[in-house]
Amino acid sequence: MNLFLTLSFLFCIGSVLGWCLEVVFRRFFSAHHWVNPGFLVGPYLPLYGSSLCVLYLLAMLEHVIPCGSPWLKKLLLFIIMALAITILEYVAGLIFIRGMKIKLWDYSDRWGNIKGIICPLFTFFWLVLSAAYYFLIHPHILSALHWLELKLPGSQPPEPLPVPFSLLFFYGIFLIDVGYSTHLMVKIREFAKETNIVVRVEELREDIHSALQKKNIRHFFFPMHDGTPVRELLDRYVKQHFSREKTQ
C-alpha cells in the first residue's frame, strides 16, 4: 500500500511539473506561443507522471548494477533510465496511433526517428533529465517520503497513512478530465477511420490557435475546442492538410 501511495504522489507531481516544462519549452523553443500541451484539458501530462515513477523505481535499483566504478554505475543508470522512458514514450505513442488514430507528438522531422514517435535527440534529453532527476530531485523525494513515514528500503513498516485530500482531489479532477478527453478522442477516431488518416494533434491545435486569433479570442486551457462542432473542425483540418501523408 505504501509503494502504491508513493507512486500515486509521484505520478501527480510528475504530471504537473512535466506540464510546466512542456509549456515553457513550447513557448520559447517550439510553438513560440503559450499553449496547453497534451490532449487533456487540465495542467498535467500523464506521460511525465509515469516517467517520474519509472525514474524513482530505477533509481532504487542502482545498487544491483554490476559495475565497480561509482560514476560509471551512475552513467549506466542514466542510460537505462533514458532508454526506459524512450520505450514508454514509444509504447504510448503507438497505442494512440494504432488505437485512436491520433498522433500526440511528431518527431518525423528529426534525425533517426522511428515512426515519428521517438528519436535520438529526445532520448538524449531524457538522459539529461534522468541525471537532473537523480542529483536534484531524487534525494528530496526520499527525504519527503521519510518525513511522510512511507515505507523505504531498510525502514520499519509504518502505520498505514490516510490518503491526503489533495491527492484525492487531483485524481478526481484527473479522472473527470480523462473521461471528457476520451469522449473527444472517440469522435476523432471515428472520423479518422472514415477518412483513413491519422490526426496530428499538434497540427490540429495550431489550426484552432489560428482560428481563435482571427476571432481575437484568447483560449489557453481548452486547446482542442474553439466553439466549432467537432465534425466541422475535423473537416477543416483535412482540407488544410490534404496534401500531407494520409496513412501511417
Backbone as CSV, one residue per row, in Angstrom:
resi,resn,N_x,N_y,N_z,CA_x,CA_y,CA_z,C_x,C_y,C_z
1,MET,0.839,-1.201,0.000,0.000,0.000,0.000,0.871,1.247,0.000
2,ASN,2.000,1.234,0.777,2.870,2.392,0.855,3.516,2.702,-0.494
3,LEU,3.959,1.659,-1.197,4.552,1.875,-2.519,3.513,2.448,-3.468
4,PHE,2.304,1.948,-3.391,1.228,2.459,-4.242,0.978,3.942,-3.968
5,LEU,0.959,4.321,-2.687,0.735,5.716,-2.322,1.903,6.591,-2.775
6,THR,3.119,6.040,-2.656,4.310,6.770,-3.114,4.223,7.049,-4.605
7,LEU,3.911,6.025,-5.384,3.826,6.188,-6.836,2.667,7.108,-7.212
8,SER,1.603,7.094,-6.432,0.478,7.995,-6.690,0.905,9.449,-6.523
9,PHE,1.678,9.717,-5.468,2.219,11.056,-5.253,3.125,11.456,-6.414
10,LEU,4.022,10.562,-6.791,4.992,10.862,-7.838,4.314,11.094,-9.182
11,PHE,3.293,10.304,-9.479,2.561,10.492,-10.736,1.918,11.874,-10.761
12,CYS,1.339,12.258,-9.655,0.702,13.576,-9.548,1.733,14.688,-9.744
13,ILE,2.845,14.614,-9.018,3.876,15.651,-9.091,4.513,15.687,-10.474
14,GLY,4.857,14.514,-11.004,5.499,14.447,-12.312,4.603,14.957,-13.420
15,SER,3.314,14.653,-13.344,2.373,15.101,-14.373,2.285,16.623,-14.417
16,VAL,2.245,17.247,-13.239,2.119,18.705,-13.173,3.430,19.388,-13.572
17,LEU,4.561,18.909,-13.023,5.854,19.514,-13.356,6.192,19.314,-14.832
18,GLY,5.859,18.139,-15.369,6.092,17.881,-16.785,5.277,18.811,-17.661
19,TRP,4.045,19.074,-17.234,3.202,20.022,-17.967,3.846,21.405,-17.988
20,CYS,4.348,21.843,-16.840,5.008,23.155,-16.757,6.234,23.195,-17.672
21,LEU,7.020,22.122,-17.678,8.204,22.051,-18.536,7.824,22.146,-20.007
22,GLU,6.776,21.429,-20.405,6.335,21.444,-21.793,5.789,22.814,-22.201
23,VAL,5.079,23.457,-21.291,4.540,24.789,-21.585,5.676,25.757,-21.893
24,VAL,6.717,25.737,-21.062,7.870,26.627,-21.270,8.612,26.263,-22.551
25,PHE,8.801,24.954,-22.780,9.516,24.508,-23.982,8.791,24.949,-25.244
26,ARG,7.484,24.770,-25.283,6.718,25.124,-26.478,6.646,26.637,-26.670
27,ARG,6.623,27.367,-25.558,6.558,28.828,-25.680,7.836,29.407,-26.289
28,PHE,8.989,28.900,-25.878,10.239,29.525,-26.288,11.026,28.752,-27.349
29,PHE,10.709,27.458,-27.557,11.523,26.668,-28.482,10.727,25.961,-29.578
30,SER,9.438,25.813,-29.427,8.667,25.012,-30.375,7.567,25.833,-31.046
31,ALA,6.434,25.967,-30.392,5.291,26.671,-30.992,5.470,28.187,-30.971
32,HIS,6.290,28.678,-30.028,6.554,30.119,-29.872,5.311,30.907,-29.460
33,HIS,4.392,30.235,-28.816,3.275,30.922,-28.175,2.789,30.015,-27.048
34,TRP,2.076,30.605,-26.101,1.599,29.837,-24.966,0.554,28.834,-25.426
35,VAL,0.747,27.589,-25.061,-0.179,26.546,-25.481,-0.266,25.489,-24.392
36,ASN,-1.441,24.935,-24.244,-1.640,23.848,-23.291,-1.252,22.542,-23.968
37,PRO,-0.126,21.925,-23.606,0.347,20.716,-24.293,-0.494,19.487,-23.937
38,GLY,-0.324,18.444,-24.725,-1.046,17.207,-24.457,-2.479,17.259,-24.954
39,PHE,-3.258,16.278,-24.560,-4.630,16.168,-25.030,-5.646,16.450,-23.931
40,LEU,-5.211,16.383,-22.694,-6.124,16.635,-21.584,-6.320,18.137,-21.391
41,VAL,-7.385,18.501,-20.713,-7.713,19.902,-20.513,-6.867,20.523,-19.407
42,GLY,-6.699,19.804,-18.316,-6.031,20.345,-17.142,-4.517,20.404,-17.248
43,PRO,-3.859,20.997,-16.238,-2.404,21.197,-16.241,-1.630,19.956,-15.777
44,TYR,-1.666,18.923,-16.577,-0.909,17.713,-16.252,-0.710,16.889,-17.518
45,LEU,0.420,16.162,-17.535,0.761,15.268,-18.641,1.076,13.892,-18.056
46,PRO,0.200,12.910,-18.270,0.399,11.580,-17.678,1.712,10.918,-18.065
47,LEU,2.242,11.198,-19.265,3.497,10.574,-19.680,4.631,10.972,-18.742
48,TYR,4.652,12.223,-18.317,5.687,12.676,-17.394,5.477,12.092,-16.003
49,GLY,4.217,11.959,-15.595,3.947,11.346,-14.307,4.400,9.899,-14.276
50,SER,4.115,9.161,-15.345,4.561,7.770,-15.451,6.081,7.694,-15.502
51,SER,6.697,8.646,-16.202,8.160,8.660,-16.318,8.818,8.896,-14.965
52,LEU,8.241,9.794,-14.156,8.806,10.043,-12.832,8.727,8.794,-11.965
53,CYS,7.638,8.048,-12.076,7.511,6.790,-11.339,8.584,5.794,-11.788
54,VAL,8.828,5.721,-13.105,9.858,4.828,-13.641,11.235,5.243,-13.132
55,LEU,11.531,6.536,-13.139,12.831,7.022,-12.664,13.025,6.688,-11.181
56,TYR,11.978,6.863,-10.405,12.064,6.555,-8.975,12.375,5.069,-8.747
57,LEU,11.656,4.204,-9.445,11.850,2.764,-9.268,13.237,2.327,-9.737
58,LEU,13.707,2.879,-10.866,15.027,2.511,-11.380,16.140,3.031,-10.479
59,ALA,15.965,4.233,-9.930,16.989,4.796,-9.037,17.161,3.938,-7.791
60,MET,16.080,3.303,-7.359,16.160,2.444,-6.182,16.905,1.153,-6.478
61,LEU,17.132,0.848,-7.764,17.820,-0.386,-8.157,19.282,-0.142,-8.538
62,GLU,19.789,1.041,-8.242,21.168,1.383,-8.622,22.180,0.377,-8.083
63,HIS,21.943,-0.107,-6.882,22.921,-0.980,-6.233,23.076,-2.332,-6.921
64,VAL,22.134,-2.716,-7.788,22.226,-4.032,-8.441,22.981,-3.956,-9.772
65,ILE,23.355,-2.753,-10.209,24.100,-2.624,-11.466,25.514,-3.158,-11.251
66,PRO,25.922,-4.171,-12.035,27.241,-4.807,-11.826,28.381,-3.962,-12.388
67,CYS,28.803,-2.967,-11.633,29.891,-2.089,-12.071,30.635,-1.592,-10.844
68,GLY,31.975,-1.647,-10.889,32.776,-1.251,-9.738,32.907,0.243,-9.577
69,SER,33.005,0.982,-10.674,33.176,2.431,-10.613,31.848,3.113,-10.303
70,PRO,31.804,3.927,-9.235,30.545,4.604,-8.883,30.025,5.504,-9.995
71,TRP,30.926,6.240,-10.660,30.483,7.158,-11.703,30.029,6.415,-12.957
72,LEU,30.730,5.316,-13.280,30.305,4.519,-14.422,28.954,3.859,-14.122
73,LYS,28.769,3.466,-12.880,27.487,2.877,-12.473,26.355,3.894,-12.654
74,LYS,26.635,5.137,-12.276,25.625,6.181,-12.430,25.337,6.449,-13.906
75,LEU,26.381,6.462,-14.736,26.182,6.688,-16.163,25.327,5.584,-16.772
76,LEU,25.612,4.339,-16.392,24.802,3.219,-16.882,23.361,3.346,-16.406
77,LEU,23.196,3.812,-15.174,21.846,4.008,-14.636,21.098,5.060,-15.449
78,PHE,21.779,6.158,-15.779,21.124,7.220,-16.547,20.758,6.732,-17.949
79,ILE,21.619,5.914,-18.554,21.322,5.362,-19.875,20.104,4.443,-19.807
80,ILE,20.061,3.601,-18.762,18.917,2.703,-18.574,17.640,3.502,-18.387
81,MET,17.726,4.584,-17.584,16.566,5.440,-17.356,16.063,6.048,-18.667
82,ALA,17.006,6.599,-19.454,16.641,7.246,-20.715,16.000,6.250,-21.679
83,LEU,16.560,5.040,-21.749,16.008,4.020,-22.635,14.621,3.575,-22.158
84,ALA,14.463,3.466,-20.843,13.163,3.045,-20.294,12.084,4.064,-20.623
85,ILE,12.397,5.350,-20.484,11.407,6.388,-20.783,11.142,6.453,-22.283
86,THR,12.195,6.243,-23.088,12.007,6.219,-24.542,11.068,5.089,-24.942
87,ILE,11.244,3.920,-24.329,10.345,2.791,-24.605,8.919,3.129,-24.177
88,LEU,8.784,3.759,-23.009,7.462,4.174,-22.531,6.831,5.160,-23.508
89,GLU,7.632,6.099,-23.996,7.143,7.079,-24.966,6.705,6.401,-26.263
90,TYR,7.486,5.423,-26.704,7.166,4.711,-27.943,5.870,3.925,-27.797
91,VAL,5.733,3.209,-26.696,4.533,2.387,-26.478,3.295,3.284,-26.388
92,ALA,3.395,4.395,-25.643,2.259,5.309,-25.507,1.878,5.905,-26.857
93,GLY,2.887,6.342,-27.617,2.615,6.924,-28.925,1.993,5.931,-29.872
94,LEU,2.484,4.692,-29.838,1.968,3.654,-30.735,0.529,3.290,-30.381
95,ILE,0.219,3.256,-29.096,-1.143,2.938,-28.661,-2.131,3.960,-29.206
96,PHE,-1.765,5.242,-29.128,-2.670,6.285,-29.612,-2.795,6.249,-31.128
97,ILE,-1.683,5.975,-31.833,-1.745,5.929,-33.290,-2.568,4.729,-33.765
98,ARG,-2.287,3.565,-33.217,-2.980,2.347,-33.647,-4.413,2.288,-33.125
99,GLY,-4.591,2.665,-31.864,-5.903,2.506,-31.250,-6.847,3.667,-31.457
100,MET,-6.307,4.914,-31.433,-7.162,6.091,-31.505,-7.002,6.881,-32.791
101,LYS,-6.041,6.492,-33.660,-5.777,7.227,-34.905,-5.389,8.675,-34.607
102,ILE,-4.660,8.860,-33.505,-4.230,10.193,-33.069,-2.730,10.176,-32.824
103,LYS,-2.038,11.176,-33.336,-0.603,11.322,-33.098,-0.407,12.519,-32.178
104,LEU,-0.072,12.251,-30.914,0.016,13.311,-29.920,1.238,14.194,-30.122
105,TRP,2.320,13.627,-30.607,3.533,14.401,-30.918,4.134,13.818,-32.187
106,ASP,5.017,14.584,-32.803,5.541,14.154,-34.101,7.011,14.551,-34.241
107,TYR,7.896,13.545,-34.267,9.324,13.784,-34.457,9.761,13.414,-35.873
108,SER,8.831,13.437,-36.813,9.137,12.981,-38.168,10.250,13.786,-38.826
109,ASP,10.433,15.034,-38.397,11.474,15.865,-38.992,12.808,15.743,-38.265
110,ARG,12.882,14.857,-37.268,14.117,14.661,-36.507,14.913,13.492,-37.059
111,TRP,16.220,13.600,-36.999,17.092,12.536,-37.492,16.924,11.261,-36.660
112,GLY,16.889,10.133,-37.356,16.852,8.834,-36.693,15.541,8.497,-36.026
113,ASN,14.472,9.212,-36.354,13.195,8.961,-35.684,12.606,7.619,-36.118
114,ILE,11.806,7.054,-35.249,11.081,5.812,-35.540,9.600,6.125,-35.510
115,LYS,8.987,6.109,-36.714,7.557,6.387,-36.885,7.157,7.752,-36.344
116,GLY,8.140,8.635,-36.184,7.850,9.965,-35.671,7.512,9.991,-34.195
117,ILE,7.667,8.855,-33.512,7.275,8.759,-32.099,8.468,8.992,-31.177
118,ILE,9.610,8.430,-31.527,10.821,8.613,-30.732,11.962,8.977,-31.665
119,CYS,13.007,9.580,-31.101,14.185,9.935,-31.889,15.379,10.073,-30.946
120,PRO,16.607,9.947,-31.467,17.809,10.026,-30.626,17.923,11.339,-29.852
121,LEU,17.510,12.459,-30.466,17.641,13.748,-29.787,16.860,13.777,-28.482
122,PHE,15.617,13.305,-28.523,14.805,13.348,-27.314,15.207,12.251,-26.325
123,THR,15.802,11.167,-26.825,16.367,10.181,-25.898,17.525,10.810,-25.132
124,PHE,18.313,11.643,-25.826,19.387,12.379,-25.151,18.814,13.340,-24.109
125,PHE,17.715,14.018,-24.465,17.067,14.909,-23.497,16.609,14.132,-22.274
126,TRP,16.064,12.914,-22.508,15.648,12.074,-21.379,16.858,11.693,-20.528
127,LEU,18.011,11.486,-21.163,19.235,11.165,-20.424,19.629,12.326,-19.510
128,VAL,19.584,13.535,-20.048,19.912,14.724,-19.257,18.922,14.901,-18.112
129,LEU,17.633,14.723,-18.415,16.613,14.859,-17.379,16.741,13.772,-16.318
130,SER,17.176,12.576,-16.736,17.377,11.482,-15.770,18.490,11.833,-14.795
131,ALA,19.592,12.401,-15.315,20.698,12.817,-14.449,20.250,13.940,-13.519
132,ALA,19.488,14.901,-14.066,18.990,16.001,-13.243,18.066,15.475,-12.145
133,TYR,17.226,14.511,-12.507,16.340,13.910,-11.508,17.156,13.256,-10.394
134,TYR,18.165,12.478,-10.789,18.940,11.715,-9.805,19.635,12.634,-8.801
135,PHE,20.241,13.699,-9.300,21.046,14.563,-8.428,20.230,15.651,-7.741
136,LEU,19.182,16.138,-8.385,18.482,17.302,-7.860,17.135,16.989,-7.228
137,ILE,16.504,15.901,-7.649,15.133,15.631,-7.201,15.031,14.393,-6.326
138,HIS,15.690,13.301,-6.737,15.540,12.032,-6.028,15.885,12.126,-4.537
139,PRO,16.990,12.790,-4.159,17.284,12.879,-2.711,16.173,13.574,-1.943
140,HIS,15.556,14.602,-2.537,14.478,15.311,-1.850,13.223,14.456,-1.762
141,ILE,13.000,13.634,-2.780,11.855,12.722,-2.736,12.021,11.730,-1.594
142,LEU,13.233,11.187,-1.468,13.494,10.245,-0.378,13.284,10.912,0.978
143,SER,13.759,12.158,1.113,13.590,12.880,2.380,12.113,13.134,2.662
144,ALA,11.383,13.525,1.612,9.958,13.803,1.795,9.192,12.544,2.166
145,LEU,9.536,11.446,1.502,8.851,10.189,1.801,9.168,9.721,3.216
146,HIS,10.400,9.957,3.631,10.772,9.600,5.005,9.987,10.457,5.990
147,TRP,9.841,11.732,5.662,9.081,12.629,6.524,7.629,12.204,6.596
148,LEU,7.094,11.727,5.480,5.707,11.251,5.451,5.563,9.872,6.079
149,GLU,6.690,9.289,6.487,6.713,7.964,7.104,6.220,6.870,6.170
150,LEU,6.545,7.034,4.886,6.244,5.970,3.946,7.338,4.929,4.033
151,LYS,7.041,3.735,3.622,7.985,2.634,3.733,9.132,2.797,2.740
152,LEU,10.338,2.883,3.257,11.546,2.974,2.446,12.407,1.742,2.706
153,PRO,13.332,1.404,1.776,14.199,0.241,1.985,14.952,0.331,3.306
154,GLY,14.844,-0.685,4.114,15.567,-0.741,5.378,14.815,-0.132,6.542
155,SER,13.699,0.497,6.290,12.947,1.115,7.375,11.932,0.129,7.925
156,GLN,11.438,0.456,9.110,10.425,-0.379,9.739,9.064,-0.056,9.133
157,PRO,8.228,-1.073,8.929,6.894,-0.796,8.370,6.131,0.183,9.244
158,PRO,5.696,1.306,8.713,4.951,2.289,9.495,3.471,1.961,9.553
159,GLU,2.795,2.781,10.313,1.346,2.657,10.345,0.782,3.119,9.001
160,PRO,-0.273,2.492,8.516,-0.871,2.941,7.254,-1.298,4.401,7.342
161,LEU,-0.998,5.172,6.299,-1.343,6.586,6.267,-2.653,6.802,5.513
162,PRO,-3.466,7.729,5.981,-4.665,8.062,5.215,-4.270,8.777,3.928
163,VAL,-5.048,8.585,2.897,-4.756,9.249,1.631,-5.105,10.729,1.769
164,PRO,-4.151,11.643,1.506,-4.422,13.078,1.661,-5.552,13.543,0.755
165,PHE,-6.298,14.545,1.239,-7.410,15.077,0.459,-6.932,15.669,-0.860
166,SER,-5.763,16.335,-0.838,-5.245,16.959,-2.057,-5.004,15.919,-3.150
167,LEU,-4.545,14.726,-2.750,-4.305,13.668,-3.730,-5.628,13.140,-4.282
168,LEU,-6.608,12.975,-3.412,-7.928,12.539,-3.857,-8.551,13.571,-4.793
169,PHE,-8.354,14.843,-4.462,-8.891,15.910,-5.302,-8.246,15.885,-6.682
170,PHE,-6.912,15.716,-6.723,-6.197,15.673,-8.004,-6.727,14.540,-8.871
171,TYR,-6.828,13.342,-8.313,-7.256,12.196,-9.116,-8.733,12.274,-9.478
172,GLY,-9.531,12.921,-8.650,-10.930,13.120,-9.006,-11.060,13.996,-10.246
173,ILE,-10.362,15.146,-10.228,-10.376,16.054,-11.377,-9.735,15.381,-12.587
174,PHE,-8.654,14.643,-12.349,-7.933,13.975,-13.435,-8.830,12.958,-14.142
175,LEU,-9.563,12.168,-13.380,-10.429,11.147,-13.980,-11.587,11.775,-14.750
176,ILE,-12.123,12.875,-14.241,-13.172,13.584,-14.982,-12.615,14.090,-16.314
177,ASP,-11.412,14.636,-16.261,-10.739,15.141,-17.463,-10.500,14.016,-18.466
178,VAL,-10.024,12.874,-17.965,-9.780,11.722,-18.846,-11.071,11.293,-19.530
179,GLY,-12.179,11.283,-18.780,-13.463,10.911,-19.359,-13.887,11.868,-20.463
180,TYR,-13.753,13.166,-20.209,-14.120,14.175,-21.208,-13.238,14.054,-22.449
181,SER,-11.931,13.945,-22.247,-10.995,13.890,-23.367,-11.140,12.597,-24.153
182,THR,-11.446,11.497,-23.465,-11.661,10.225,-24.154,-12.884,10.311,-25.067
183,HIS,-13.918,10.985,-24.600,-15.120,11.169,-25.426,-14.770,11.911,-26.716
184,LEU,-13.920,12.944,-26.596,-13.484,13.688,-27.780,-12.608,12.824,-28.676
185,MET,-11.730,12.015,-28.076,-10.851,11.156,-28.864,-11.637,10.104,-29.645
186,VAL,-12.716,9.616,-29.065,-13.548,8.628,-29.761,-14.143,9.246,-31.020
187,LYS,-14.593,10.493,-30.924,-15.129,11.183,-32.098,-14.052,11.354,-33.167
188,ILE,-12.840,11.703,-32.731,-11.738,11.884,-33.679,-11.379,10.553,-34.328
189,ARG,-11.387,9.479,-33.539,-11.053,8.165,-34.082,-12.069,7.741,-35.147
190,GLU,-13.350,7.981,-34.886,-14.371,7.620,-35.869,-14.168,8.385,-37.173
191,PHE,-13.863,9.672,-37.061,-13.627,10.484,-38.246,-12.362,10.025,-38.967
192,ALA,-11.305,9.731,-38.198,-10.036,9.313,-38.792,-10.183,7.998,-39.552
193,LYS,-10.994,7.080,-39.028,-11.223,5.813,-39.715,-11.986,6.021,-41.019
194,GLU,-12.953,6.922,-40.991,-13.737,7.204,-42.196,-12.865,7.789,-43.309
195,THR,-11.945,8.667,-42.932,-11.132,9.377,-43.926,-9.756,8.741,-44.128
196,ASN,-9.473,7.666,-43.379,-8.207,6.945,-43.500,-7.004,7.860,-43.258
197,ILE,-7.043,8.582,-42.149,-5.938,9.451,-41.780,-5.562,9.197,-40.322
198,VAL,-4.440,9.758,-39.920,-4.065,9.840,-38.514,-4.014,11.324,-38.168
199,VAL,-4.818,11.744,-37.214,-4.899,13.157,-36.848,-3.697,13.538,-35.999
200,ARG,-2.951,14.510,-36.483,-1.807,15.027,-35.740,-2.280,16.144,-34.816
201,VAL,-2.185,15.912,-33.523,-2.727,16.852,-32.547,-2.037,18.211,-32.635
202,GLU,-0.729,18.209,-32.890,-0.005,19.474,-32.981,-0.565,20.331,-34.114
203,GLU,-0.834,19.717,-35.258,-1.409,20.453,-36.382,-2.814,20.943,-36.060
204,LEU,-3.607,20.065,-35.476,-4.983,20.421,-35.133,-5.005,21.569,-34.130
205,ARG,-4.117,21.531,-33.163,-4.052,22.600,-32.161,-3.653,23.926,-32.805
206,GLU,-2.706,23.882,-33.734,-2.290,25.115,-34.411,-3.413,25.681,-35.264
207,ASP,-4.191,24.805,-35.897,-5.354,25.264,-36.659,-6.338,26.000,-35.751
208,ILE,-6.581,25.421,-34.586,-7.503,26.026,-33.626,-6.942,27.351,-33.119
209,HIS,-5.634,27.374,-32.833,-4.995,28.601,-32.364,-5.143,29.714,-33.400
210,SER,-4.934,29.389,-34.673,-5.061,30.381,-35.743,-6.495,30.884,-35.860
211,ALA,-7.454,29.955,-35.735,-8.865,30.343,-35.817,-9.243,31.271,-34.670
212,LEU,-8.730,30.991,-33.479,-9.030,31.835,-32.319,-8.378,33.201,-32.446
213,GLN,-7.181,33.244,-33.014,-6.519,34.528,-33.216,-7.316,35.411,-34.163
214,LYS,-7.859,34.799,-35.213,-8.662,35.564,-36.171,-9.912,36.127,-35.502
215,LYS,-10.407,35.392,-34.503,-11.604,35.847,-33.795,-11.265,36.740,-32.608
216,ASN,-9.957,36.963,-32.384,-9.497,37.754,-31.242,-9.921,37.142,-29.910
217,ILE,-9.882,35.831,-29.835,-10.269,35.104,-28.625,-9.028,34.465,-28.012
218,ARG,-8.821,34.713,-26.733,-7.720,34.066,-26.025,-8.258,32.795,-25.385
219,HIS,-7.609,31.708,-25.709,-8.133,30.400,-25.282,-6.941,29.532,-24.943
220,PHE,-6.644,29.364,-23.632,-5.427,28.648,-23.248,-5.696,27.231,-22.764
221,PHE,-6.649,27.062,-21.877,-6.817,25.760,-21.232,-7.683,24.781,-22.016
222,PHE,-8.265,25.193,-23.149,-9.068,24.279,-23.947,-8.576,24.294,-25.388
223,PRO,-7.373,23.744,-25.641,-6.740,23.860,-26.949,-7.392,23.016,-28.034
224,MET,-8.277,22.087,-27.673,-8.870,21.201,-28.672,-10.298,21.619,-29.026
225,HIS,-10.634,22.866,-28.683,-12.009,23.280,-28.947,-12.043,24.785,-29.162
226,ASP,-12.699,25.247,-30.215,-12.810,26.690,-30.480,-14.264,27.118,-30.698
227,GLY,-15.178,26.294,-30.230,-16.584,26.602,-30.409,-17.172,25.987,-31.653
228,THR,-16.325,25.429,-32.516,-16.783,24.785,-33.747,-17.165,23.338,-33.460
229,PRO,-18.251,22.836,-34.022,-18.570,21.404,-33.854,-17.395,20.534,-34.272
230,VAL,-17.218,19.419,-33.577,-16.046,18.573,-33.806,-15.943,18.125,-35.258
231,ARG,-17.060,17.730,-35.827,-17.039,17.249,-37.215,-16.574,18.348,-38.176
232,GLU,-17.100,19.540,-37.983,-16.703,20.666,-38.830,-15.231,21.013,-38.617
233,LEU,-14.806,20.921,-37.378,-13.406,21.198,-37.047,-12.473,20.229,-37.771
234,LEU,-12.835,18.964,-37.776,-12.008,17.942,-38.415,-12.068,18.041,-39.938
235,ASP,-13.222,18.385,-40.475,-13.322,18.602,-41.924,-12.382,19.728,-42.354
236,ARG,-12.359,20.781,-41.572,-11.470,21.906,-41.870,-10.007,21.490,-41.771
237,TYR,-9.727,20.649,-40.784,-8.358,20.157,-40.607,-7.901,19.362,-41.832
238,VAL,-8.748,18.486,-42.335,-8.401,17.671,-43.506,-8.176,18.552,-44.728
239,LYS,-9.024,19.553,-44.928,-8.874,20.431,-46.083,-7.566,21.204,-46.023
240,GLN,-7.172,21.626,-44.809,-5.960,22.424,-44.664,-4.701,21.594,-44.788
241,HIS,-4.812,20.283,-44.555,-3.627,19.428,-44.570,-3.812,18.255,-45.541
242,PHE,-4.610,18.468,-46.599,-4.932,17.371,-47.523,-3.709,16.817,-48.233
243,SER,-2.692,17.631,-48.376,-1.509,17.189,-49.127,-0.549,16.372,-48.278
244,ARG,-0.839,16.304,-46.980,0.050,15.574,-46.097,-0.218,14.063,-46.189
245,GLU,0.676,13.325,-45.593,0.568,11.866,-45.605,-0.749,11.416,-45.013
246,LYS,-1.474,10.534,-45.686,-2.789,10.104,-45.251,-2.784,8.874,-44.362
247,THR,-1.757,8.100,-44.422,-1.684,6.902,-43.592,-0.366,6.856,-42.867
248,GLN,-0.317,6.083,-41.799,0.915,5.914,-41.025,1.441,4.517,-41.206
